[in-house]
Every structure is written in structure tokens, then in C-alpha cells.
Amino acid sequence: MRKVFLLASLLLILIVILTLKQGRSPEWGNYQKEYFTKQIAKLQVELGSVNDETKQKQIRQEIVTLQNRKPEIINLVLPNGQVERCKTCHIGIEEISNSHPSNTFGCAVCHGGNPLSLDETTAHAQMFGGSHPGSLSVATLSCGGTGANGVACHSGNHDSAQNLVDSVKASIMSTKAGELSIVRMTFGIDKTKEVPGLSKGQVAYLYPSPLQGRPNEGSFRQNCLGQCHQSGGGIPVPLSKGTPTTINSNEEGVPQSKQISKSDEEIHGNGCESCHVLTNPSHTYIGDDTTIKANIDNGHGMVHSLTTQIPYTQCNQCHNQGSHDPLKMTFSVRPDLLKVVRDWMAGDTTWTDRLSDYYLPGELFARCEVSLDCIDCHTRQDVMGDDKLYTSQHDAVHIQCLDCHGTKEKLPLTKKVENPNDLMFKEYISNPEFPELKKGDEIFITTKGEELPFLRHNGANWIQTSRVTGKTFKIPLVVGSRCEQTLDEQGADSCHKCHDRTALHP
């Protein structure tokens, strides 16, 4: 009995010692120490490259401050009085964007979870989409939620144009209705491009029996419908890491028997993040948050930051990686993908590199389409939908060449700006190099009435400003040109009959 009591006492003492030790060195304290150490190392490197004495003194002071800094609980008090402690662990995390400052919005409004907890398991419980709150399965709770000030975010607004979470779920990128329609027509299931039974918000992978139980239905789901950032599927990875052969769906409501296992080399895009969070070819994090760096899994943005300045290289990671064969149900990676990745990693590419990287080999394009980025042409409704369910890319895309260049008979459509502080304009014009929009400015509008504030008419000049780089381009007009188009041939497909450049024949 005495031995049992002695052992129990020793065990109790050991538990107390471990508890006290853990209290002195909590995990969040280790994260902060690691952050301080890495910041000191960066400053020391910077110090060695600076010659200005004033700047050197400033850097040395910053180093001393970090060396003396002790871990502490970081309480973020929001305007509504709520307290969050997320930055106690995520001390080095970047601000998500200027329009979503953490001291106003906090973290939980987008990520969910338990922001008062300092335990990783408890803090991350019930997070929206895990580490990907932009996934369409949870975007209504995150991007479409309500801010700390009680104002609706990207859903639930009186102005339907602001409800982007709702419209993107009906977009052709989300539904993949174009692939459904063309394949079903190819196999004689439908006589028209309409897809019976497809509804808004229903991603194609959830569409019941797209090929009605035919032998190639499994391949169609795996190699075509599954491979999409909106469907919870995989996107191609650089050839240096191998090509994924299996696609996984984590969408809620998909029976386990219909889910396809995920390969180790596969990368998943996640809804809103696929465009608005810039990534590198390996989809790895390179920012200052040591807790994210400790997670070696891929599938992260380069930094914890949203942007509307989306370069073509971001779009290229999904749209120009290869091609699907609707008959064989296979995906072929483009043969020059390694060069495309190398050009991306080299930084700003030359026009020649853009020429070869922008489109799949053999695809037709006009010269202006290489000089510009995708978002310089494609409108908000092109990309994120207009809340209508389209079943072909031709119908879903609003922008046409005539919207910028006019026709033989008419100049491009324009309108005068009445309120330059309109939220819609502010979201379009996110580049600080963009020319200021003033009352009375004459901006372009599409034939469907969508405003294009990055295209303007000023006297004799018709100018486009790149939404990514801020560079300006003079827009050539069809009026007065040698163009021979007819009134019924004024869409992009018709223009490409003459403006038919390819990477091999620029």
C-alpha cells in the first residue's frame, strides 16, 4: 500500500512539473520565438547591404528590440468589442488586404473557428473549409458572411451585383456545364446544349449520371468534371513534380463510393482563392507566418493576401495547362509546360515569353490578347457569372472585340461617370498606378451594359489601362480601318479569322 501511495505521489509531482513547464513554454510562445529569430536573421542580412548610417542605426535598434522581446498573448479588440487571439500564434501573418484590415474585420469572420482559444485543436475546430475559407462549399459563411460592423459582405446585399458568392456558384467555371453539354451532345444523349436538371450552385461533379451509366462515365467524372478548382477537384501540377492521375472530391453530399482518392502530388484550388490568392507553381507559402511554414503540405497561396490584380500566370495555372479529349476522356498536359513554369519563376516575362506561354500551342489569338492580361478583357460577369445558368462558354462570355474596338459603323459604347466613389469602380480599380477616376470621365460599357472603368475615351484618345501593371495602351478602332467584317460577323470568333496569330506564327 505504501509503494502504491509513493508511486501515485511521484506521478502527481511529475504531472505538476510538466504542467508548470508547459505553462512557461506554451506552443504559441515557441511560434513567437521562432518568428523573432527569423526576423532578426532577415534584418542582419539587410544590415550587411545598407550603407546609410541612419538606416543602419534603425535596423540595429529593430534587432535589439526583437532580441529583448518576450512571447506574450496578443489580444485583438475589434470595433464591436469582441476579442480575438489568432495572432498570438500567427504573429507574422500578412494583412489579407487593404479593404479587409484585421483590426476591423478580425480573423473569425472569414475563417470561423474559436478565436479566443490558444490551443490549436480547439482554435481550429469548426473553421470554414479548414484552411481554405474560399471553398465554394463554405463561401456563403465566409466571403458571403456578415462583417463585425453588421454589414453584409459578398452576399445578401440589395444590389445583386455585390452578391458575388451567389453569382459565382452559377458561373460556368463552377458548374462546368459547358463540358457536360458538349459531351452529352457528342454521345447523343441530348440534342441541344441545354443540360436537363442542372441547377445553380450544383457543381458538375454532383450532377447525377452525366453519361447515364455508360462505361466511360467514371473516366468522365475523374478526368474532366473532377479536375476543377470550383468542384473540389485537382488542378495540374508542374511536370517536375509529376502529373496527377487521380482526382478527389471533398464536396459535401457526395457519397464516399463516388469519391476518388487524392494523389500525393495533387494540388487543389479552392473556389474564390483560386483567383484572388496568388500562388507559385508549387502552391507553397513563402510568407512570415511560422505556423503556416511549419505545414509542409502544398495548396497554399504565396502569402496570406487577397488581390484583384490577377495576372495571366494565375489564370494559366488552370486554363492553359493542357487539353481534354471528350471522346477518350483523357487530359493531356501541354508539351511545353516546363518552359511555362520556368518563365513564371523568372519574374516579369518578355512579350516573346508571353506569346509562347499565354495560350496552348496552336490556339488562335489577336496581338492585343498577348499584351494584356486576362482580366483586362474579361469582365466581372464573364469570370464570376451574372446569376444566370449558361451551358456553353460562348453564351457565358459577355465581352466581345466590338466592345473595345467598335464596328465599321459605330464607335464603342461609353457613359459619363456620375459618382467616381461608387464601390463597383473601387473594386475594379485596385491598382495604385491606375489613373484617378473623376466625375464626368467617359468610360466604356459593354453591349450588355457592364461598366469598364479601365477603358476610357478622352478627346481623340481611346485608352486602355492594364488592371495588373497600370500600363496604358492606345485602342485601335474599326471605324476608318481596312476591316472588312460584315454586320453579322462582329464577335471574337469572326475577328480571329483575320487576327489569327499563334505561338508558332506570331
Backbone torsions as a table, in degrees:
resi	resn	phi	psi	omega
1	MET	NA	-39.4	-179.9
2	ARG	-64.8	-38.0	179.5
3	LYS	-65.6	-40.6	179.0
4	VAL	-62.8	-43.1	179.0
5	PHE	-63.4	-39.2	-179.9
6	LEU	-65.5	-44.2	178.9
7	LEU	-63.9	-40.5	179.4
8	ALA	-64.6	-38.7	179.4
9	SER	-66.1	-42.5	178.8
10	LEU	-62.9	-41.0	178.8
11	LEU	-63.4	-41.1	179.7
12	LEU	-64.5	-41.9	178.5
13	ILE	-63.0	-42.0	179.2
14	LEU	-61.8	-41.6	179.2
15	ILE	-63.2	-42.1	179.6
16	VAL	-63.0	-44.0	-179.6
17	ILE	-61.9	-46.0	179.6
18	LEU	-63.0	-38.5	-179.8
19	THR	-65.5	-44.7	178.7
20	LEU	-64.0	-39.5	179.2
21	LYS	-64.7	-42.3	179.0
22	GLN	-65.4	-36.3	178.4
23	GLY	-65.2	-34.1	179.5
24	ARG	-76.4	-30.7	-176.7
25	SER	-129.5	67.4	178.5
26	PRO	-67.1	161.3	-177.3
27	GLU	-59.7	-38.0	-179.3
28	TRP	-65.3	-28.4	176.7
29	GLY	-68.5	-37.0	177.3
30	ASN	-65.6	-39.1	177.7
31	TYR	-61.4	-42.7	-178.7
32	GLN	-66.8	-41.4	177.8
33	LYS	-61.2	-41.0	178.6
34	GLU	-64.1	-39.2	178.1
35	TYR	-64.1	-45.7	179.4
36	PHE	-58.9	-44.3	-178.2
37	THR	-61.7	-43.4	-178.0
38	LYS	-70.5	-34.9	177.9
39	GLN	-69.2	-37.3	177.0
40	ILE	-62.6	-42.9	179.4
41	ALA	-61.8	-40.5	178.9
42	LYS	-65.3	-41.4	180.0
43	LEU	-67.0	-35.4	178.7
44	GLN	-66.4	-37.5	175.2
45	VAL	-64.7	-43.7	179.0
46	GLU	-63.2	-38.5	-179.7
47	LEU	-60.2	-37.1	-179.4
48	GLY	-70.6	-14.7	-178.3
49	SER	-108.3	4.4	-177.9
50	VAL	-106.3	133.5	179.1
51	ASN	-103.3	-23.3	-178.5
52	ASP	-69.2	124.4	-175.6
53	GLU	-64.4	-39.4	179.3
54	THR	-62.2	-44.6	179.0
55	LYS	-66.0	-39.3	178.1
56	GLN	-60.5	-43.6	179.4
57	LYS	-62.2	-40.3	179.5
58	GLN	-63.7	-43.6	-178.9
59	ILE	-66.3	-41.4	178.8
60	ARG	-61.0	-39.4	179.0
61	GLN	-65.0	-39.5	177.4
62	GLU	-63.3	-39.5	178.9
63	ILE	-64.1	-45.1	179.1
64	VAL	-61.6	-42.1	179.3
65	THR	-60.0	-43.4	179.7
66	LEU	-69.1	-36.9	179.3
67	GLN	-64.6	-32.3	-178.5
68	ASN	-91.5	-7.8	-175.1
69	ARG	-74.1	135.5	179.1
70	LYS	-106.8	147.6	176.5
71	PRO	-59.7	142.9	179.4
72	GLU	-153.0	155.0	176.6
73	ILE	-71.8	128.4	-178.6
74	ILE	-103.5	111.9	178.5
75	ASN	-98.1	122.6	175.8
76	LEU	-102.2	112.9	-178.8
77	VAL	-97.8	117.5	-177.2
78	LEU	-83.5	163.1	-179.5
79	PRO	-56.8	-27.3	179.8
80	ASN	-86.4	5.8	177.1
81	GLY	91.6	-11.1	179.4
82	GLN	-70.6	148.8	-177.9
83	VAL	-114.8	136.1	176.3
84	GLU	-128.2	145.5	-177.9
85	ARG	-120.6	17.6	-175.2
86	CYS	-57.3	-37.8	-176.2
87	LYS	-75.4	-2.9	172.6
88	THR	-63.8	-40.8	174.6
89	CYS	-90.4	-47.1	-176.2
90	HIS	-88.3	54.5	-171.9
91	ILE	-66.8	-30.4	-176.9
92	GLY	-98.5	9.0	-173.6
93	ILE	-68.4	144.7	-177.6
94	GLU	-76.9	154.5	172.0
95	GLU	-64.6	136.4	-175.1
96	ILE	-66.3	-38.7	174.2
97	SER	-175.8	164.5	178.2
98	ASN	-64.4	-29.4	-178.1
99	SER	-88.5	-3.7	177.8
100	HIS	-130.5	56.0	-176.0
101	PRO	-62.9	137.4	-175.6
102	SER	-65.7	-30.4	-179.6
103	ASN	-72.6	-8.4	175.3
104	THR	-107.3	-45.6	-174.5
105	PHE	-92.9	-31.4	-172.8
106	GLY	76.5	-163.3	-178.0
107	CYS	-110.2	-39.7	-172.1
108	ALA	-65.3	-26.4	-179.0
109	VAL	-60.8	-30.6	177.9
110	CYS	-99.4	-40.7	-171.6
111	HIS	-94.6	-20.0	-173.4
112	GLY	72.8	-149.7	179.7
113	GLY	82.5	-165.3	-179.2
114	ASN	-119.5	91.6	-169.2
115	PRO	-71.1	-7.8	177.7
116	LEU	-91.3	-15.6	-175.6
117	SER	-79.4	145.1	175.3
118	LEU	-108.3	6.4	175.1
119	ASP	-99.3	128.0	-173.0
120	GLU	-57.5	-46.3	-177.4
121	THR	-62.1	-45.5	-179.2
122	THR	-70.8	-41.8	-178.0
123	ALA	-63.5	-36.1	-176.1
124	HIS	-91.4	-1.3	178.1
125	ALA	-66.0	138.8	177.4
126	GLN	63.3	29.9	173.1
127	MET	-73.5	146.1	-179.4
128	PHE	-72.3	112.2	176.9
129	GLY	68.5	23.8	-175.8
130	GLY	65.4	-120.5	177.9
131	SER	-93.9	11.5	-178.0
132	HIS	-128.8	77.7	-178.2
133	PRO	-69.0	-11.8	179.2
134	GLY	-82.8	-5.3	178.3
135	SER	-56.3	137.8	-174.1
136	LEU	-64.1	-22.7	179.3
137	SER	-68.6	-19.7	-179.2
138	VAL	-126.8	2.4	-174.2
139	ALA	-60.7	-27.6	177.9
140	THR	-64.2	-31.9	179.4
141	LEU	-82.4	-31.7	-175.3
142	SER	-96.4	-81.2	-178.7
143	CYS	-62.2	-29.6	-178.5
144	GLY	-97.9	10.3	-176.6
145	GLY	-78.5	-158.6	-179.3
146	THR	-119.2	131.5	-177.7
147	GLY	-70.3	171.4	-179.7
148	ALA	-62.4	-21.6	179.0
149	ASN	-87.8	3.8	178.2
150	GLY	84.1	3.0	-178.7
151	VAL	-91.3	136.7	179.1
152	ALA	-64.4	141.8	179.7
153	CYS	-87.6	-111.1	-173.3
154	HIS	-100.7	31.1	174.0
155	SER	-161.3	153.8	176.7
156	GLY	80.4	16.3	179.1
157	ASN	-91.7	154.6	176.4
158	HIS	-66.0	-35.4	176.9
159	ASP	-83.4	108.5	-175.6
160	SER	-60.2	-25.3	-179.8
161	ALA	-65.5	-20.6	179.6
162	GLN	-88.0	-8.4	-177.2
163	ASN	-89.9	64.3	-172.3
164	LEU	-70.4	-29.9	178.1
165	VAL	-62.5	-34.8	179.7
166	ASP	-74.6	-45.3	-175.6
167	SER	-70.2	-33.7	-177.0
168	VAL	-67.4	-26.2	179.2
169	LYS	-71.3	-17.5	176.1
170	ALA	-99.8	-2.2	-177.5
171	SER	-68.8	158.4	-177.5
172	ILE	-69.2	-22.7	175.3
173	MET	-70.7	-31.0	179.4
174	SER	-79.3	-48.2	-175.8
175	THR	-80.1	-25.4	-173.0
176	LYS	54.1	31.3	-177.3
177	ALA	-62.2	-26.6	178.3
178	GLY	-63.4	-42.9	178.5
179	GLU	-68.1	-39.6	177.3
180	LEU	-59.2	-47.3	-173.8
181	SER	-67.9	-45.7	-175.2
182	ILE	-69.1	-36.1	179.7
183	VAL	-72.4	-41.4	178.9
184	ARG	-64.9	-35.7	176.0
185	MET	-69.4	-39.7	179.9
186	THR	-59.6	-38.9	-178.6
187	PHE	-91.2	9.4	173.4
188	GLY	75.8	15.2	-179.8
189	ILE	-76.9	-39.9	177.8
190	ASP	-119.7	149.5	176.4
191	LYS	-94.6	-17.6	177.9
192	THR	-123.1	171.2	-178.8
193	LYS	-79.5	-3.4	176.1
194	GLU	-68.9	143.7	-179.4
195	VAL	-111.5	102.1	-176.7
196	PRO	-59.7	131.7	174.5
197	GLY	87.3	-6.1	178.5
198	LEU	-79.3	130.7	-176.5
199	SER	-123.0	162.3	179.5
200	LYS	-61.3	140.2	178.8
201	GLY	81.8	-3.9	179.5
202	GLN	-99.2	105.8	179.8
203	VAL	-66.8	153.8	-172.5
204	ALA	-59.7	-31.9	-178.0
205	TYR	-63.1	-24.8	179.9
206	LEU	-89.1	-5.3	-179.3
207	TYR	-66.2	126.8	-174.9
208	PRO	-69.9	125.4	173.8
209	SER	45.3	66.6	-177.8
210	PRO	-60.0	-29.8	177.4
211	LEU	-113.2	19.5	172.7
212	GLN	52.4	49.3	173.1
213	GLY	75.6	12.8	179.6
214	ARG	-70.7	158.8	-175.7
215	PRO	-57.0	-29.9	-176.9
216	ASN	-91.4	9.3	-178.6
217	GLU	-65.5	-40.5	179.8
218	GLY	-61.4	-42.0	178.9
219	SER	-65.9	-37.4	-179.9
220	PHE	-63.9	-43.8	178.7
221	ARG	-63.4	-44.1	-173.9
222	GLN	-75.0	-48.2	-170.8
223	ASN	-91.3	-15.2	-178.6
224	CYS	-119.7	-64.6	-174.7
225	LEU	-68.8	-35.0	-177.1
226	GLY	-72.6	-26.2	-173.4
227	GLN	-87.8	78.7	-176.1
228	CYS	-160.1	133.6	-177.3
229	HIS	-65.4	-24.3	179.6
230	GLN	-84.3	-17.8	-175.1
231	SER	-97.6	9.0	-177.2
232	GLY	77.0	11.8	-176.3
233	GLY	-93.8	-173.7	-176.6
234	GLY	-95.6	155.1	173.3
235	ILE	-116.8	151.9	-176.1
236	PRO	-59.8	147.8	177.7
237	VAL	-111.0	160.8	178.5
238	PRO	-54.9	145.7	-177.2
239	LEU	-59.3	-26.2	-179.5
240	SER	-64.3	-20.0	179.5
241	LYS	-106.4	4.4	-178.1
242	GLY	93.5	164.0	-179.2
243	THR	-109.3	128.3	-178.6
244	PRO	-66.8	139.1	179.9
245	THR	-114.3	-10.1	178.0
246	THR	-124.8	146.0	-177.9
247	ILE	-118.9	142.8	-176.8
248	ASN	-118.3	143.7	173.0
249	SER	-121.1	124.0	176.8
250	ASN	-106.1	14.3	-176.9
251	GLU	-63.5	138.7	177.0
252	GLU	-64.8	140.9	177.3
253	GLY	93.5	-7.3	177.9
254	VAL	-85.9	121.2	179.0
255	PRO	-56.4	145.3	-178.2
256	GLN	-57.7	-33.8	-178.2
257	SER	-65.6	-19.9	-178.7
258	LYS	-101.1	-2.0	178.2
259	GLN	-84.4	144.4	-176.4
260	ILE	-109.0	135.4	-174.3
261	SER	-65.0	150.6	-176.1
262	LYS	-93.2	132.0	177.5
263	SER	-80.5	156.8	-178.2
264	ASP	-64.8	-28.6	-175.1
265	GLU	-91.4	0.2	-172.7
266	GLU	-81.2	144.8	176.4
267	ILE	-116.7	134.9	178.2
268	HIS	-106.6	132.9	166.8
269	GLY	-86.5	163.4	-175.6
270	ASN	-140.3	90.3	170.4
271	GLY	49.1	-124.3	-175.1
272	CYS	-56.7	-34.2	-177.3
273	GLU	-66.8	-25.1	-176.0
274	SER	-58.4	-30.5	178.6
275	CYS	-103.3	-44.0	-167.5
276	HIS	-87.6	-6.6	174.5
277	VAL	-118.2	110.6	-174.3
278	LEU	-71.0	140.0	-177.2
279	THR	-125.3	160.0	170.3
280	ASN	-97.6	173.0	-174.8
281	PRO	-58.4	-28.3	-179.5
282	SER	-94.4	-0.6	179.0
283	HIS	54.7	48.8	179.6
284	THR	-116.8	151.5	-177.4
285	TYR	-83.2	135.6	-179.6
286	ILE	-126.8	14.7	-177.2
287	GLY	-83.7	-160.4	-171.9
288	ASP	-102.7	1.6	179.2
289	ASP	-81.2	109.0	-175.8
290	THR	-67.8	-23.8	179.3
291	THR	-71.4	-33.1	177.3
292	ILE	-77.3	-38.5	178.0
293	LYS	-62.5	-29.6	179.1
294	ALA	-69.6	-20.1	178.1
295	ASN	-88.7	105.1	-172.8
296	ILE	-80.3	-5.1	179.5
297	ASP	-64.2	145.8	175.3
298	ASN	-83.6	-177.5	-178.3
299	GLY	100.2	18.1	179.4
300	HIS	-111.9	155.6	169.8
301	GLY	-73.2	164.5	179.6
302	MET	-61.8	-41.3	175.1
303	VAL	-140.6	166.1	-179.2
304	HIS	-80.9	79.5	-173.7
305	SER	-154.6	137.6	174.7
306	LEU	-96.5	150.7	176.3
307	THR	-149.2	152.4	169.4
308	THR	-109.2	1.4	174.7
309	GLN	-91.6	79.1	-170.1
310	ILE	-97.0	110.7	-178.4
311	PRO	-75.3	161.8	-178.6
312	TYR	-61.3	-27.0	-179.9
313	THR	-63.2	-29.6	176.4
314	GLN	-69.6	-44.5	178.4
315	CYS	-64.2	-36.2	-177.0
316	ASN	-61.9	-25.2	-176.0
317	GLN	-67.2	-15.9	173.9
318	CYS	-115.4	-46.9	-164.6
319	HIS	-82.1	-23.3	-176.9
320	ASN	-126.2	39.1	179.5
321	GLN	-91.0	-17.9	-177.4
322	GLY	168.0	-161.6	-176.1
323	SER	-141.1	149.2	176.8
324	HIS	-96.6	141.4	172.9
325	ASP	-101.8	108.8	-175.1
326	PRO	-68.7	-15.0	178.7
327	LEU	-89.6	-44.2	-179.2
328	LYS	-88.4	-9.9	-179.4
329	MET	58.4	44.4	179.9
330	THR	-125.7	156.2	176.2
331	PHE	-113.7	125.7	179.5
332	SER	-108.8	121.1	178.1
333	VAL	-70.2	137.5	-179.5
334	ARG	-59.6	139.2	-172.8
335	PRO	-67.5	-21.2	-177.3
336	ASP	-103.3	24.8	-173.3
337	LEU	-64.2	-35.1	179.4
338	LEU	-61.6	-38.9	177.4
339	LYS	-66.1	-40.6	179.1
340	VAL	-59.2	-44.1	179.9
341	VAL	-66.0	-41.5	179.3
342	ARG	-63.1	-41.3	178.1
343	ASP	-62.4	-40.9	179.5
344	TRP	-61.0	-44.7	-176.6
345	MET	-71.0	-20.9	-179.1
346	ALA	-76.3	-10.1	179.6
347	GLY	98.8	-143.5	-179.0
348	ASP	-59.1	122.8	-177.7
349	THR	-93.9	154.2	176.8
350	THR	-76.3	169.2	179.1
351	TRP	-61.8	-35.9	179.3
352	THR	-63.8	-41.0	177.4
353	ASP	-66.4	-43.7	177.8
354	ARG	-58.6	-39.3	-178.8
355	LEU	-58.2	-44.9	-176.4
356	SER	-83.1	-23.5	-174.5
357	ASP	-94.8	-27.6	-168.9
358	TYR	-61.2	-50.0	-174.3
359	TYR	-118.6	161.3	174.3
360	LEU	-61.8	145.1	178.9
361	PRO	-54.7	132.1	178.2
362	GLY	93.9	-12.1	-179.2
363	GLU	-77.0	141.7	-177.9
364	LEU	-85.2	144.5	175.8
365	PHE	-159.3	162.3	174.9
366	ALA	-93.1	159.2	-176.1
367	ARG	-58.4	-39.1	-177.4
368	CYS	-63.7	-27.9	-178.4
369	GLU	-69.9	-19.7	176.8
370	VAL	-85.8	-40.1	-178.9
371	SER	-68.0	-32.0	-177.6
372	LEU	-94.4	168.1	172.6
373	ASP	-99.6	164.1	-174.0
374	CYS	-53.1	-44.3	-175.7
375	ILE	-75.2	-6.8	174.4
376	ASP	-75.4	-18.5	176.7
377	CYS	-111.3	-56.0	-173.9
378	HIS	-70.0	131.1	-175.0
379	THR	-84.1	173.4	177.2
380	ARG	-56.0	-44.5	-177.7
381	GLN	-72.9	-28.4	172.8
382	ASP	-58.5	-46.9	-171.1
383	VAL	-85.1	-46.4	-173.2
384	MET	-105.1	6.4	175.2
385	GLY	84.1	167.1	178.8
386	ASP	-124.6	23.5	178.9
387	ASP	74.3	10.0	174.8
388	LYS	-107.1	149.8	-176.7
389	LEU	-95.2	107.0	178.6
390	TYR	-101.9	152.4	-179.4
391	THR	-120.6	17.1	173.1
392	SER	-153.7	148.1	178.8
393	GLN	-62.7	-36.1	-179.0
394	HIS	-58.8	-41.2	-179.2
395	ASP	-77.7	-31.9	-174.4
396	ALA	-75.2	-31.6	-176.7
397	VAL	-80.1	124.0	-177.6
398	HIS	-85.6	-41.7	-170.8
399	ILE	-70.9	139.3	174.4
400	GLN	-133.0	160.9	-178.0
401	CYS	-55.2	-36.3	-176.4
402	LEU	-67.2	-20.4	178.6
403	ASP	-64.7	-28.9	178.9
404	CYS	-103.2	-36.4	-172.0
405	HIS	-102.8	-8.9	-178.4
406	GLY	71.7	-166.8	178.2
407	THR	-126.5	-176.5	178.1
408	LYS	-63.9	-28.7	-175.5
409	GLU	-99.0	-25.2	-171.1
410	LYS	-134.5	145.7	172.7
411	LEU	-79.2	165.3	177.2
412	PRO	-58.5	151.5	178.5
413	LEU	-75.4	138.7	179.8
414	THR	-136.7	168.7	174.0
415	LYS	-149.8	156.6	179.4
416	LYS	-89.1	137.1	179.7
417	VAL	-76.8	127.6	177.9
418	GLU	-99.4	-38.9	-179.3
419	ASN	-130.6	96.3	-177.9
420	PRO	-67.2	-13.0	179.1
421	ASN	-91.4	8.3	177.5
422	ASP	-55.5	134.3	-177.0
423	LEU	-56.3	-35.3	-179.1
424	MET	-61.1	-42.3	179.9
425	PHE	-66.5	-40.7	-178.0
426	LYS	-62.4	-36.8	179.6
427	GLU	-71.5	-34.5	178.4
428	TYR	-71.4	-41.9	-173.8
429	ILE	-99.3	81.8	-178.1
430	SER	-101.3	-14.2	-178.2
431	ASN	-78.8	124.5	-178.7
432	PRO	-63.6	-18.2	179.0
433	GLU	-85.0	-1.5	-178.4
434	PHE	-68.8	139.1	176.0
435	PRO	-63.2	139.1	-177.1
436	GLU	-60.7	137.3	177.8
437	LEU	-89.6	126.0	-176.3
438	LYS	-120.1	157.9	176.3
439	LYS	-61.5	132.2	-179.4
440	GLY	96.9	-12.7	176.8
441	ASP	-61.1	144.4	-178.8
442	GLU	-101.9	108.6	-177.4
443	ILE	-107.1	161.0	178.6
444	PHE	-78.6	152.8	167.3
445	ILE	-133.4	150.5	179.2
446	THR	-78.0	170.3	177.9
447	THR	-64.9	-17.0	177.2
448	LYS	-97.9	8.1	173.0
449	GLY	88.8	7.2	-179.9
450	GLU	-82.1	133.2	-175.6
451	GLU	-80.2	140.4	-179.3
452	LEU	-126.0	79.9	-174.7
453	PRO	-68.1	-12.2	177.5
454	PHE	-86.0	1.4	173.6
455	LEU	-120.0	122.9	-173.4
456	ARG	-137.6	151.8	177.0
457	HIS	-114.1	124.9	-179.5
458	ASN	-136.9	97.9	-178.1
459	GLY	65.8	-120.8	-180.0
460	ALA	-87.4	-2.8	-174.4
461	ASN	-102.2	134.3	174.4
462	TRP	-118.6	109.3	-166.4
463	ILE	-122.6	140.1	170.9
464	GLN	-115.6	135.1	176.4
465	THR	-110.3	127.0	-179.3
466	SER	-62.3	131.3	178.9
467	ARG	-75.6	-11.7	-178.3
468	VAL	-100.7	-50.7	-174.2
469	THR	-101.3	-20.4	-175.7
470	GLY	84.5	0.1	178.0
471	LYS	-68.1	150.9	179.1
472	THR	-108.7	147.6	179.6
473	PHE	-133.0	137.2	175.4
474	LYS	-82.6	130.3	-175.4
475	ILE	-89.8	117.7	174.6
476	PRO	-73.7	137.1	-178.8
477	LEU	-100.4	151.3	177.9
478	VAL	-74.1	-35.3	178.4
479	VAL	-57.5	125.1	179.0
480	GLY	84.2	0.5	179.6
481	SER	-92.7	-177.7	178.7
482	ARG	-89.2	8.6	-177.4
483	CYS	-58.9	137.5	-177.2
484	GLU	-114.1	20.4	-178.8
485	GLN	-63.2	150.6	175.3
486	THR	-99.0	169.7	-175.6
487	LEU	-61.7	-28.1	-179.2
488	ASP	-95.1	9.2	178.6
489	GLU	-130.3	73.5	-176.0
490	GLN	-131.4	15.5	175.7
491	GLY	-94.5	175.1	-176.9
492	ALA	-61.6	-38.6	-179.4
493	ASP	-61.2	-39.2	179.4
494	SER	-69.4	-40.4	-179.2
495	CYS	-62.7	-34.1	-177.8
496	HIS	-72.0	-8.3	174.5
497	LYS	-66.3	-31.4	177.4
498	CYS	-103.3	-44.1	179.7
499	HIS	-86.9	75.0	-166.8
500	ASP	-116.2	49.8	178.9
501	ARG	-72.7	153.0	171.1
502	THR	-136.2	170.8	179.7
503	ALA	-62.5	-30.5	-179.3
504	LEU	-84.4	-23.7	-178.2
505	HIS	-131.6	75.3	-175.9
506	PRO	-76.8	NA	NA
